[in-house]
Amino acid sequence: MIELQNVTKSYKGRGGSVDAVRDISLQVKPGEIFGIIGHSGAGKSTLIRCMNLLERPTSGRAWFGKTELTALSERQLQAERRKIGMIFQHFNLLASVTVRENIAFPLVLAGKSRKEYAARVDELLALVGLEAHGDKYPSQLSGGQKQRVGIARALAADPQVLLCDEATSALDPQTTNSILSLLMSINEKLGLTIILITHEMQVIRSICDRVAVMDAGRIVEMGAVLDVFLRPTHAVTRQFADELSELESGTPLPRREGSKLVRVHFVGEETYEPVLFEAVKGSAVQCAILQGTVSRMKHTPYGQLLVELSGPERDIDGVITALRSNGLDAEVLS
Ligand SMILES: Nc1ncnc2c1ncn2[C@@H]1O[C@H](COP(=O)(O)OP(=O)(O)OP(=O)(O)O)[C@@H](O)[C@H]1O
């Protein structure tokens, strides 16, 4: 759907040239929600803007379906860009016109008359839950409502892909969740491919299918969200995975002599099974649960427990082996 091949984007600054994006290749599949996460300055905005050529790569190639965007003239590019919608952190709405007119804007640009676009705008207002707000001005709306207008406007020309540039970063957690649910339902209902950039794990955890982790202009890890964050290999990924774990770090924990501290990950339906109880049952091992969470990564139940296993070492090892042979990820921390 969207493909980048060896894309580099350099900016010339006073201190020389900065590679904001370095030699990035990736493929986004039709219908998926693909997240790009990284700290500030990692190159996320530059990367997403290379996908619709708001930034022209210094080298490398960008494809939209079978069309190579980097080979098009500005004029050809404008036509292709209509198939790629975009929403922004600060919404970028026109302050002097109503919600309805903001949403209609891409249709007006495409030469449609009011008569032609009126029904489409009503449909979009309903899709984003703003039926009662069409005649208001952006200044009369909350941040979440403004972003809903941004989404409706981005969808007006019926794009195949939606690029989201930090779309929830200016919103409070509750509003963030409502916008993420809206994006997920649009993805499911319309089959729209979504690519988003964020610095928030919550966004990746809630709605993304695959993720790329960026650091210093490069992608350092990429794959299914669960795979990347269950077994992070790069330090930056590990930091984000720790945010996800929700287990407190640094808190001194009570420990018994000779015990082992084990972190157990549960994924899928096993999250709700009594596997830990079964592994310990009948052994001489005592199991104390020190911390624990159960949540979801998109639709997949996911849990983590920090347990202390105490008893004879051989029996503790037997419990760990039993957990692993049940498909659980059991990591001995100390
Ligand atoms: N137009 C520009 N001119 C010069 N340097 C730029 C330009 N745009 C970005 N950069 C530099 O490129 C690097 C990556 O910036 P970018 O905005 O893509 O990162 P980011 O991950 O989106 O960060 P943030 O989350 O803070 O927006 C930074 O070092 C930035 O200073």
The ligand as an SDF file (V2000), in Angstrom:
LIG
                    3D

 31 33  0  0  0  0  0  0  0  0999 V2000
   12.8880   21.5800    8.3050 N   0  0  0  0  0  0  0  0  0  0  0  0
   13.9240   21.1780    9.0310 C   0  0  0  0  0  0  0  0  0  0  0  0
   15.1190   21.7830    8.9470 N   0  0  0  0  0  0  0  0  0  0  0  0
   16.1960   21.3700    9.6590 C   0  0  0  0  0  0  0  0  0  0  0  0
   16.1520   20.3140   10.5050 N   0  0  0  0  0  0  0  0  0  0  0  0
   14.9970   19.6820   10.6490 C   0  0  0  0  0  0  0  0  0  0  0  0
   13.8140   20.0620    9.9250 C   0  0  0  0  0  0  0  0  0  0  0  0
   12.8020   19.2150   10.2810 N   0  0  0  0  0  0  0  0  0  0  0  0
   13.3250   18.3560   11.1710 C   0  0  0  0  0  0  0  0  0  0  0  0
   14.6280   18.6230   11.3920 N   0  0  0  0  0  0  0  0  0  0  0  0
   15.5250   17.8680   12.3000 C   0  0  0  0  0  0  0  0  0  0  0  0
   15.4060   16.4940   11.9810 O   0  0  0  0  0  0  0  0  0  0  0  0
   15.3730   15.6950   13.1600 C   0  0  0  0  0  0  0  0  0  0  0  0
   14.0900   14.8700   13.2110 C   0  0  0  0  0  0  0  0  0  0  0  0
   12.9740   15.7390   13.3520 O   0  0  0  0  0  0  0  0  0  0  0  0
   11.4580   15.2300   13.3480 P   0  0  0  0  0  0  0  0  0  0  0  0
   10.5900   16.4280   13.5710 O   0  0  0  0  0  0  0  0  0  0  0  0
   11.2220   14.4220   12.1320 O   0  0  0  0  0  0  0  0  0  0  0  0
   11.4570   14.2600   14.6300 O   0  0  0  0  0  0  0  0  0  0  0  0
   10.2210   13.7490   15.4740 P   0  0  0  0  0  0  0  0  0  0  0  0
   10.5530   12.3640   15.8940 O   0  0  0  0  0  0  0  0  0  0  0  0
    8.9670   13.9370   14.7050 O   0  0  0  0  0  0  0  0  0  0  0  0
   10.2550   14.7130   16.7330 O   0  0  0  0  0  0  0  0  0  0  0  0
    9.0290   15.3940   17.5310 P   0  0  0  0  0  0  0  0  0  0  0  0
    8.2610   14.2660   18.1590 O   0  0  0  0  0  0  0  0  0  0  0  0
    9.7230   16.2800   18.5230 O   0  0  0  0  0  0  0  0  0  0  0  0
    8.2380   16.1570   16.4990 O   0  0  0  0  0  0  0  0  0  0  0  0
   15.5370   16.6570   14.3150 C   0  0  0  0  0  0  0  0  0  0  0  0
   16.8920   16.7030   14.6520 O   0  0  0  0  0  0  0  0  0  0  0  0
   15.1030   17.9800   13.7410 C   0  0  0  0  0  0  0  0  0  0  0  0
   15.7410   19.0590   14.3870 O   0  0  0  0  0  0  0  0  0  0  0  0
  1  2  1  0
  2  3  1  0
  2  7  2  0
  3  4  2  0
  4  5  1  0
  5  6  2  0
  6  7  1  0
  6 10  1  0
  7  8  1  0
  8  9  2  0
  9 10  1  0
 10 11  1  0
 11 12  1  0
 11 30  1  0
 12 13  1  0
 13 14  1  0
 13 28  1  0
 14 15  1  0
 15 16  1  0
 16 17  2  0
 16 18  1  0
 16 19  1  0
 19 20  1  0
 20 21  2  0
 20 22  1  0
 20 23  1  0
 23 24  1  0
 24 25  2  0
 24 26  1  0
 24 27  1  0
 28 29  1  0
 28 30  1  0
 30 31  1  0
M  END
$$$$
